[in-house]
Amino acid sequence: MSKKGVGVIILVLGVISYIIRESLHYLAAVSLSFKLSGISNTMIAEPLSLIPPPFAMTVPIVLIIIGIIYLVWSEIEKK
């Protein structure tokens, strides 16, 4: 597999892991606020501050950086 393909795959994995992280975080806050007393903007903000994120932001950031490095590396080697 070429470096460009690997870079794109790693970049996509980083973006997907970021989206899943954020989605789970908000989904947990909404479900917690719904269990308490219904959904409103103010009721979601409080549980959102109480729920820790599912995992650190370092995983998606590292994957995105590695993906970009692979893409740049593949373009440099073409020249």
ChimeraX attribute file (.defattr): number of C-alpha atoms within 10 A of each C-alpha:
attribute: neighborCount
match mode: 1-to-1
recipient: residues
	/A:1	5
	/A:2	9
	/A:3	17
	/A:4	18
	/A:5	14
	/A:6	16
	/A:7	23
	/A:8	17
	/A:9	15
	/A:10	22
	/A:11	24
	/A:12	16
	/A:13	17
	/A:14	21
	/A:15	16
	/A:16	13
	/A:17	19
	/A:18	20
	/A:19	13
	/A:20	12
	/A:21	18
	/A:22	15
	/A:23	13
	/A:24	13
	/A:25	17
	/A:26	17
	/A:27	14
	/A:28	18
	/A:29	22
	/A:30	21
	/A:31	14
	/A:32	20
	/A:33	21
	/A:34	14
	/A:35	10
	/A:36	11
	/A:37	9
	/A:38	12
	/A:39	14
	/A:40	11
	/A:41	9
	/A:42	9
	/A:43	17
	/A:44	20
	/A:45	14
	/A:46	13
	/A:47	18
	/A:48	18
	/A:49	10
	/A:50	10
	/A:51	13
	/A:52	12
	/A:53	15
	/A:54	13
	/A:55	13
	/A:56	11
	/A:57	13
	/A:58	10
	/A:59	13
	/A:60	22
	/A:61	16
	/A:62	14
	/A:63	21
	/A:64	23
	/A:65	15
	/A:66	18
	/A:67	24
	/A:68	17
	/A:69	16
	/A:70	21
	/A:71	20
	/A:72	14
	/A:73	14
	/A:74	17
	/A:75	12
	/A:76	9
	/A:77	8
	/A:78	6
	/A:79	5
